[in-house]
Amino acid sequence: MLQTFVHYANHFLVIFFIARLYTPKHVWKSYLVLLTTMLVDIDHLWAIPIFDPSRCSIGFHTFHLEIAILIYILIFIFVKNKWVRLISIGLIFHMITDAIDCIWSNFDCFLDYFIW
């Protein structure tokens, strides 16, 4: 329950604060842009099954692959348009949120790497 709350709080609440930091004069416009970046989850629709609570999105879904994440980071670094950069921030933060969820869901697997 807490994991679900944290996941969706990141997707809906934290991005509001990112929008406030990024463009204080255009908070709602920025927030809508950041909300729109959640459309990246459309790649879940061509997975079978569409939703699997035990599956990690990172590295599985097309727009969640490592190469896609690298592209989002490169856009942030090299593109100077503030709205395109905001889209890349939204995509990067979305991937961070999903990665946190993966770690939380598979914590025992991650512990195996650190505990011998």
C-alpha positions as a Markdown table, in Angstrom:
| # | Residue | x | y | z |
|---|---|---|---|---|
| 1 | Met | 0.0 | 0.0 | 0.0 |
| 2 | Leu | 2.8 | 2.4 | 0.9 |
| 3 | Gln | 4.7 | 1.5 | -2.2 |
| 4 | Thr | 1.6 | 2.3 | -4.4 |
| 5 | Phe | 1.1 | 5.6 | -2.6 |
| 6 | Val | 4.8 | 6.6 | -3.1 |
| 7 | His | 4.7 | 5.6 | -6.7 |
| 8 | Tyr | 1.6 | 7.6 | -7.6 |
| 9 | Ala | 2.7 | 10.5 | -5.4 |
| 10 | Asn | 5.9 | 10.7 | -7.4 |
| 11 | His | 3.9 | 10.6 | -10.6 |
| 12 | Phe | 1.3 | 13.2 | -9.6 |
| 13 | Leu | 2.4 | 15.3 | -6.6 |
| 14 | Val | 6.2 | 15.5 | -6.9 |
| 15 | Ile | 6.0 | 16.6 | -10.5 |
| 16 | Phe | 4.0 | 19.6 | -9.4 |
| 17 | Phe | 6.9 | 20.7 | -7.2 |
| 18 | Ile | 9.3 | 20.1 | -10.1 |
| 19 | Ala | 7.0 | 22.4 | -12.2 |
| 20 | Arg | 7.1 | 25.1 | -9.5 |
| 21 | Leu | 10.9 | 25.0 | -9.4 |
| 22 | Tyr | 11.3 | 24.9 | -13.2 |
| 23 | Thr | 8.9 | 27.6 | -14.2 |
| 24 | Pro | 7.4 | 29.5 | -11.3 |
| 25 | Lys | 5.4 | 31.8 | -13.6 |
| 26 | His | 3.9 | 28.9 | -15.6 |
| 27 | Val | 3.4 | 26.3 | -12.9 |
| 28 | Trp | 0.2 | 24.8 | -14.4 |
| 29 | Lys | 1.5 | 24.7 | -18.0 |
| 30 | Ser | 4.6 | 23.0 | -16.8 |
| 31 | Tyr | 2.6 | 20.6 | -14.7 |
| 32 | Leu | 0.5 | 19.7 | -17.7 |
| 33 | Val | 3.6 | 19.1 | -19.7 |
| 34 | Leu | 5.0 | 16.8 | -17.0 |
| 35 | Leu | 1.7 | 15.0 | -16.7 |
| 36 | Thr | 1.8 | 14.4 | -20.5 |
| 37 | Thr | 5.1 | 12.7 | -20.2 |
| 38 | Met | 3.3 | 9.8 | -18.5 |
| 39 | Leu | 2.1 | 8.9 | -22.0 |
| 40 | Val | 5.4 | 7.1 | -22.1 |
| 41 | Asp | 3.6 | 4.3 | -20.4 |
| 42 | Ile | 1.7 | 3.6 | -23.7 |
| 43 | Asp | 4.4 | 0.9 | -24.3 |
| 44 | His | 2.7 | -1.1 | -21.5 |
| 45 | Leu | -0.2 | -1.7 | -23.9 |
| 46 | Trp | 1.8 | -4.1 | -26.2 |
| 47 | Ala | 3.1 | -6.2 | -23.3 |
| 48 | Ile | 1.4 | -9.5 | -22.4 |
| 49 | Pro | -0.1 | -9.2 | -19.9 |
| 50 | Ile | -0.6 | -5.5 | -20.0 |
| 51 | Phe | -0.1 | -5.2 | -16.3 |
| 52 | Asp | 2.0 | -7.5 | -14.2 |
| 53 | Pro | 2.7 | -6.2 | -10.7 |
| 54 | Ser | 5.9 | -8.3 | -10.4 |
| 55 | Arg | 7.4 | -7.0 | -13.7 |
| 56 | Cys | 9.9 | -4.2 | -13.6 |
| 57 | Ser | 9.2 | -1.6 | -16.4 |
| 58 | Ile | 12.8 | -0.5 | -16.6 |
| 59 | Gly | 14.5 | -2.6 | -19.2 |
| 60 | Phe | 11.3 | -4.4 | -20.3 |
| 61 | His | 9.0 | -1.9 | -22.0 |
| 62 | Thr | 10.2 | -0.2 | -25.2 |
| 63 | Phe | 10.2 | 3.4 | -23.9 |
| 64 | His | 11.7 | 2.2 | -20.6 |
| 65 | Leu | 14.8 | 0.5 | -22.2 |
| 66 | Glu | 18.2 | 1.7 | -21.2 |
| 67 | Ile | 18.8 | 3.2 | -24.7 |
| 68 | Ala | 15.6 | 5.2 | -24.4 |
| 69 | Ile | 16.6 | 6.5 | -21.0 |
| 70 | Leu | 20.0 | 7.5 | -22.4 |
| 71 | Ile | 18.2 | 9.4 | -25.2 |
| 72 | Tyr | 16.1 | 11.3 | -22.6 |
| 73 | Ile | 19.3 | 12.2 | -20.7 |
| 74 | Leu | 21.0 | 13.4 | -23.9 |
| 75 | Ile | 18.0 | 15.5 | -24.8 |
| 76 | Phe | 18.2 | 17.2 | -21.4 |
| 77 | Ile | 21.9 | 17.8 | -21.9 |
| 78 | Phe | 22.0 | 19.0 | -25.5 |
| 79 | Val | 18.6 | 20.6 | -26.2 |
| 80 | Lys | 18.3 | 24.2 | -25.1 |
| 81 | Asn | 14.6 | 24.7 | -25.6 |
| 82 | Lys | 13.1 | 25.0 | -22.1 |
| 83 | Trp | 9.9 | 23.1 | -22.9 |
| 84 | Val | 11.7 | 20.2 | -24.7 |
| 85 | Arg | 14.1 | 20.1 | -21.7 |
| 86 | Leu | 11.0 | 20.0 | -19.4 |
| 87 | Ile | 9.7 | 17.0 | -21.3 |
| 88 | Ser | 13.1 | 15.2 | -20.9 |
| 89 | Ile | 13.0 | 16.1 | -17.2 |
| 90 | Gly | 9.5 | 14.5 | -17.0 |
| 91 | Leu | 10.7 | 11.4 | -18.8 |
| 92 | Ile | 13.8 | 11.0 | -16.7 |
| 93 | Phe | 11.8 | 11.5 | -13.5 |
| 94 | His | 9.3 | 9.0 | -14.7 |
| 95 | Met | 12.1 | 6.4 | -15.2 |
| 96 | Ile | 13.5 | 7.2 | -11.7 |
| 97 | Thr | 10.0 | 6.7 | -10.2 |
| 98 | Asp | 9.7 | 3.4 | -12.0 |
| 99 | Ala | 13.2 | 2.3 | -11.0 |
| 100 | Ile | 12.3 | 3.1 | -7.3 |
| 101 | Asp | 9.2 | 0.9 | -7.7 |
| 102 | Cys | 11.4 | -1.9 | -9.2 |
| 103 | Ile | 13.8 | -1.8 | -6.3 |
| 104 | Trp | 11.0 | -1.7 | -3.8 |
| 105 | Ser | 9.2 | -4.7 | -5.5 |
| 106 | Asn | 12.4 | -6.7 | -5.9 |
| 107 | Phe | 14.3 | -5.7 | -2.8 |
| 108 | Asp | 15.3 | -9.2 | -1.9 |
| 109 | Cys | 16.9 | -9.6 | -5.4 |
| 110 | Phe | 18.9 | -6.5 | -4.9 |
| 111 | Leu | 20.0 | -7.6 | -1.4 |
| 112 | Asp | 21.5 | -10.7 | -3.0 |
| 113 | Tyr | 24.1 | -8.5 | -4.7 |
| 114 | Phe | 25.2 | -6.9 | -1.4 |
| 115 | Ile | 24.9 | -9.7 | 1.1 |
| 116 | Trp | 27.0 | -12.8 | 0.5 |
